[in-house]
Amino acid sequence: MPSIQQNNTLVIDIGGGSTKIVYGANNTIEYQQTFPTGTVVTKEKFQLTKKISTSEVVALQKKVKHLITKGFQY
């Protein structure tokens, strides 16, 4: 794995069951948060079809906004 020599780094790991956000500065983890939603969980919860309807997009947008707002209040 290559070394990260930057001062600030943001990593977003979207998995099947969760999504993790890690922020680091000067080789130190400053913030990390795991959200209990990933690709598989989201697909099952919203019962997504191959073609996503407008109402499904709106519902997903609300869910993501809620998770980000909740997760970043520290």
C-alpha positions in Angstrom: 0.0 0.0 0.0 1.4 3.4 -0.9 2.4 5.8 1.8 0.2 8.9 2.2 2.4 11.9 2.6 -0.3 14.6 2.5 -1.2 16.7 5.5 -4.9 15.9 5.3 -6.5 12.7 4.2 -10.2 11.7 3.9 -11.1 8.0 3.4 -14.7 6.8 2.7 -15.2 3.1 2.8 -18.6 2.0 1.5 -19.2 -1.6 2.3 -22.2 -3.9 2.1 -23.4 -3.4 5.7 -21.8 -0.1 6.7 -20.0 3.0 5.5 -16.9 4.4 7.4 -15.5 7.9 7.1 -12.0 8.5 8.5 -10.3 11.9 8.5 -6.6 12.3 9.3 -4.2 15.2 9.6 -0.4 14.9 10.0 -0.5 11.1 10.3 -3.1 11.2 13.1 -6.7 10.1 12.9 -8.7 13.2 13.9 -12.2 11.8 13.3 -13.8 8.5 12.4 -17.4 7.5 12.2 -19.1 4.3 11.0 -22.7 4.6 9.7 -24.9 1.5 9.9 -25.7 1.5 6.2 -24.0 0.2 3.1 -24.9 -0.9 -0.4 -26.7 -4.1 0.5 -28.5 -2.7 3.6 -29.7 0.3 1.6 -30.9 -1.8 -1.3 -32.8 -4.1 1.0 -34.2 -1.4 3.2 -35.5 0.7 0.3 -36.4 -2.4 -1.8 -34.6 -0.8 -4.8 -35.5 -1.9 -8.3 -33.2 -1.8 -11.3 -34.8 1.5 -12.3 -35.0 3.8 -9.3 -38.1 5.9 -9.0 -38.2 9.6 -8.0 -39.7 8.8 -4.7 -36.9 6.3 -4.0 -34.3 8.9 -4.8 -35.9 11.4 -2.5 -36.1 8.8 0.3 -32.4 7.9 -0.1 -31.4 11.6 -0.1 -33.2 12.2 3.1 -31.6 9.1 4.7 -28.1 10.1 3.7 -28.6 13.7 4.9 -29.9 12.4 8.2 -26.9 10.0 8.6 -24.3 12.7 7.8 -25.9 15.2 10.1 -26.2 12.8 12.9 -22.7 11.4 12.4 -20.9 14.7 12.2 -22.4 16.2 15.4 -19.5 15.7 17.8 
